[in-house]
Amino acid sequence: MKAIVLAGGYATRMWPITRHRPKMLLPVGESTVIDDIVDDLESDERINEIFISTNEAFASEFEEHFAQRGTDKITMSVEDTADEDEKFGVVGALAQLVDREGLGDEDLLVIAGDNLFGFSISEFIDQFKEYDDPMLAAYDVGDLEKAKSYGLIQVEGDEIVDFQEKPDNPKSTLVSIACYAFPADAIRFDEYLSGDNNPDEPGWFIQWLVDHGSVRPFSFEDIWYDIGTADSYLEAVEFALQGENIVADDATVESSKLGDNVHVLPGATIRNSSVEDTVVFQDATITDSDVSDSVIDVKASVHDKELDNALLGQHTRVQ
């Protein structure tokens, strides 16, 4: 079985923090989101190769990251785009990857690299193997307004009977998250696209599959964070830290109060300040300030300010 980790998005909703880095490599506790996913994939012997699907703009960052990490299952697969305006759409990118890498002869697991969830990939594959039908992970967001932002599913017994991508009037709160398993005979991206169907969101492809055969749900009640905004990123950090702090050995924290869920990366400096629920990147500086619910990027500096819900890009100065 092959696995594809989708890591080709440009995360424009999180700019400037993700302007020059893939959001999948943002720190979440002692790890990153994509490392948690890859760890889970590598531990299952049924998966013999993991493709990291990314774009030209971020390919070198991923290559360097996984070279340092060390792995024998990772293959980089780079789509021919370097800007948001050049994107093929998720289904279009999947179709190109399948063709480019010669896939399609064995089962395929597809998972978004910005998902943080509580179930194990092995549990997911176990259930997939029971049916050998396309399968997706499903989560109850518990709110009709939230459900509008996702693919909404209706289930009867052990089968999905209806799928609606981002409906205006959702009838339930059970949504699809970006974790899918396809048997080899369901890897029909080219057939789907040849019908002039929507290439952007994988939910449209799932809706098409529901209309053409059986699709199974894998429902779970563990945690799930879809890291697409600064708020959801900081929520994931809060979950990972559980009220604790991480301060790098070579970071400096002097005459300051660190509240809950503060991550201070190497070389950062905090003096005479109060900081909580915040990620402070390498070589950033906070002095004489109160900072909360924020991300302070590499070599950014904050002096004599109160900041809340702020995203400071690299080298930004606020004083």
C-alpha positions in Angstrom: 0.0 0.0 0.0 1.3 3.5 -0.9 0.6 6.7 1.0 0.4 10.3 -0.2 0.8 13.2 2.3 -0.6 16.3 0.8 1.7 19.2 1.5 1.4 21.5 -1.5 -0.8 24.3 -0.1 0.5 27.8 0.3 -1.5 28.6 3.5 -2.3 32.1 2.6 -4.7 32.5 5.5 -1.7 32.2 7.8 0.5 34.7 6.1 3.0 36.2 7.0 4.0 33.2 9.1 3.6 30.8 6.2 4.7 33.2 3.5 8.2 31.6 3.3 7.6 28.2 5.0 5.2 25.3 4.7 2.7 25.3 7.6 3.2 21.5 7.9 6.6 22.2 9.4 5.4 24.6 12.1 6.2 23.3 15.5 3.5 21.6 17.5 5.0 20.6 20.9 8.2 18.7 20.4 7.3 17.7 16.8 5.5 19.1 13.8 2.2 18.2 12.3 3.7 16.3 9.3 6.1 14.4 11.5 3.3 13.1 13.6 1.6 11.8 10.5 4.7 10.3 8.9 5.6 8.6 12.2 2.2 6.9 12.2 2.5 5.9 8.5 6.1 4.6 8.9 5.0 2.4 11.9 2.5 0.4 9.7 4.3 -2.3 7.8 1.5 -2.4 5.2 2.7 1.0 3.9 5.8 0.5 1.8 6.3 4.0 0.4 5.2 7.5 1.5 5.0 10.3 -1.1 5.3 13.8 0.2 3.3 15.8 -2.4 4.5 19.4 -2.4 5.2 22.3 -4.8 8.4 23.8 -6.1 8.3 26.7 -3.6 8.6 24.4 -0.6 10.3 21.3 -2.0 13.8 22.2 -0.6 12.4 22.8 2.9 10.8 19.4 3.0 13.8 17.7 1.4 16.1 19.2 4.1 13.7 18.4 6.9 13.3 14.7 6.0 17.0 14.3 5.2 17.8 15.5 8.8 15.0 13.4 10.2 16.1 10.2 8.5 13.7 7.8 6.9 13.7 5.0 4.3 10.1 5.2 3.2 9.9 8.8 2.1 9.8 9.9 -1.6 9.4 13.5 -2.5 7.0 14.2 -5.4 7.0 17.8 -6.6 4.3 19.4 -8.6 5.2 22.0 -11.2 3.9 25.1 -9.3 5.6 27.8 -7.3 2.7 30.1 -6.6 -0.9 30.0 -5.3 -2.3 31.1 -8.7 -0.6 28.1 -10.4 -2.2 25.4 -8.3 -3.8 22.4 -10.1 -6.3 21.8 -7.3 -6.0 18.8 -4.9 -7.7 16.3 -7.3 -5.7 17.6 -10.2 -2.5 17.4 -8.2 -3.3 13.8 -7.2 -4.0 12.8 -10.8 -0.7 14.2 -11.8 1.2 12.5 -9.0 -0.4 9.1 -9.7 0.7 9.5 -13.3 4.1 10.9 -12.5 5.0 8.2 -10.0 3.4 5.3 -11.8 0.8 4.5 -9.1 -2.6 3.0 -9.4 -1.7 -0.7 -9.2 -2.1 -1.0 -5.5 -4.2 0.5 -2.7 -3.6 4.2 -1.8 -3.9 6.2 1.4 -4.2 10.0 1.0 -3.9 12.3 4.0 -3.6 16.0 4.3 -0.3 17.1 6.0 -2.0 19.7 8.1 -4.3 17.3 10.0 -3.7 16.6 13.7 -6.0 13.8 14.9 -6.2 11.2 17.7 -6.9 7.9 15.9 -4.0 5.8 14.6 -3.5 5.1 10.9 -3.3 1.4 11.6 -6.9 1.5 13.0 -8.0 3.3 9.8 -6.3 0.8 7.5 -7.7 -2.2 9.5 -11.2 -1.0 8.9 -10.5 -0.2 5.2 -9.2 -3.8 4.7 -12.5 -5.2 6.1 -14.5 -3.8 3.2 -12.0 -2.9 0.4 -14.2 0.0 -0.6 -13.1 3.7 -0.6 -13.1 5.0 2.9 -12.9 8.4 4.6 -12.4 9.5 8.2 -15.5 11.3 9.6 -15.8 13.6 12.6 -18.8 15.3 14.2 -17.9 19.0 14.5 -21.0 19.5 16.6 -22.0 22.8 15.0 -24.0 23.5 11.9 -22.1 26.7 11.1 -18.8 24.9 11.3 -20.1 22.2 9.1 -20.6 24.6 6.2 -16.8 24.7 5.8 -16.4 20.9 5.2 -17.7 18.0 3.2 -20.8 16.8 4.9 -21.7 13.1 4.9 -24.9 11.1 5.6 -24.5 7.6 6.8 -26.8 4.6 6.8 -25.5 1.6 8.5 -21.9 1.2 7.5 -22.1 3.1 4.2 -22.1 6.7 3.1 -25.3 7.5 1.2 -24.8 11.2 0.5 -21.9 13.6 0.4 -22.2 17.4 0.0 -19.1 19.6 -0.3 -19.4 22.7 1.8 -23.3 22.9 1.8 -25.0 26.2 2.5 -27.6 24.5 4.6 -26.1 21.5 6.3 -28.5 18.9 7.7 -26.0 17.3 10.1 -22.6 18.0 11.6 -20.8 14.9 10.5 -18.0 16.0 8.2 -15.2 14.4 6.2 -11.7 15.1 7.2 -8.8 14.8 4.7 -7.9 11.2 5.3 -8.9 8.7 2.6 -8.2 5.2 1.5 -8.8 4.0 -2.0 -8.6 0.4 -3.3 -6.6 0.2 -6.6 -9.8 0.0 -8.7 -11.1 3.3 -7.2 -8.1 5.4 -8.2 -10.1 7.0 -10.9 -8.8 10.6 -10.8 -8.3 10.8 -14.6 -11.8 9.5 -15.3 -13.3 12.0 -12.8 -11.4 14.9 -14.3 -12.2 13.9 -17.9 -15.9 14.5 -17.0 -15.1 18.2 -16.5 -15.6 17.8 -12.7 -14.2 20.1 -10.1 -10.4 19.6 -9.6 -10.0 21.7 -6.5 -11.3 19.9 -3.4 -11.1 16.1 -2.8 -14.7 16.2 -1.5 -16.0 16.6 -5.0 -14.2 13.4 -6.0 -15.7 11.6 -3.0 -19.2 12.8 -3.9 -18.6 11.4 -7.4 -17.5 8.1 -5.9 -20.6 7.9 -3.7 -22.7 8.3 -6.9 -20.7 5.5 -8.5 -20.5 2.8 -5.7 -19.9 2.1 -2.0 -17.9 4.5 0.2 -17.4 3.7 3.8 -17.0 6.0 6.9 -14.4 5.7 9.6 -16.0 7.6 12.4 -13.9 8.7 15.4 -14.4 10.8 18.5 -10.8 11.6 19.3 -9.3 15.1 18.9 -9.0 16.7 15.4 -7.4 20.0 14.4 -7.5 21.2 10.8 -4.6 23.6 10.9 -5.7 26.2 8.3 -5.7 29.4 10.4 -3.6 30.9 13.1 -6.3 30.2 15.7 -6.5 26.5 14.8 -2.7 26.3 14.9 -2.5 27.8 18.4 -5.3 25.5 19.5 -3.2 22.5 18.3 -0.2 23.9 20.1 -2.3 24.3 23.3 -3.4 20.6 23.0 0.1 19.5 22.5 1.6 21.5 25.4 -1.3 20.8 27.8 -0.6 24.0 29.8 3.2 23.4 29.9 5.9 25.4 28.3 8.9 24.4 26.0 11.9 26.7 26.3 15.0 25.8 24.2 18.2 25.4 26.1 19.8 28.4 24.3 16.8 30.7 24.6 16.9 33.5 27.1 14.0 34.2 29.5 14.8 36.9 32.1 12.6 38.7 34.6 9.5 37.5 32.7 6.3 35.5 33.4 5.5 32.7 31.1 1.8 31.7 31.2 0.4 28.5 29.8 1.3 27.0 26.4 4.4 29.0 25.5 7.0 27.6 23.1 10.3 29.5 22.9 12.6 28.3 20.1 16.4 28.4 20.0 18.0 31.8 20.2 14.9 33.7 21.2 14.9 36.3 24.0 12.2 37.3 26.4 12.9 40.0 28.9 10.7 41.9 31.4 7.6 40.6 29.7 4.5 38.5 30.1 3.8 35.9 27.5 1.1 33.2 27.2 -0.4 30.9 24.5 2.3 32.0 22.1 5.0 30.5 19.8 8.3 32.6 19.8 10.5 31.5 16.9 14.3 31.4 16.5 16.1 34.6 17.4 13.0 36.6 18.0 13.0 39.2 20.8 10.2 40.3 23.2 11.1 43.0 25.7 8.9 45.0 28.1 5.8 43.7 26.5 2.6 41.6 27.1 2.0 39.1 24.4 -0.8 36.5 24.2 -2.3 34.2 21.6 0.3 35.2 19.0 3.1 33.9 16.7 6.3 35.8 16.7 8.4 34.7 13.7 12.1 34.4 13.2 14.1 37.5 14.2 11.0 39.6 14.8 11.1 41.9 17.7 8.5 43.4 20.1 9.3 46.2 22.5 7.0 48.0 24.9 3.8 46.7 23.4 0.6 44.8 24.3 -0.1 42.2 21.6 -3.0 39.8 21.4 -3.9 37.6 18.4 -1.0 38.8 16.4 1.1 37.3 13.6 4.4 38.9 13.2 6.4 38.0 10.1 10.1 37.4 9.9 12.3 40.5 10.8 9.2 42.6 11.7 9.7 45.2 14.4 6.9 46.4 16.6 7.7 49.0 19.3 
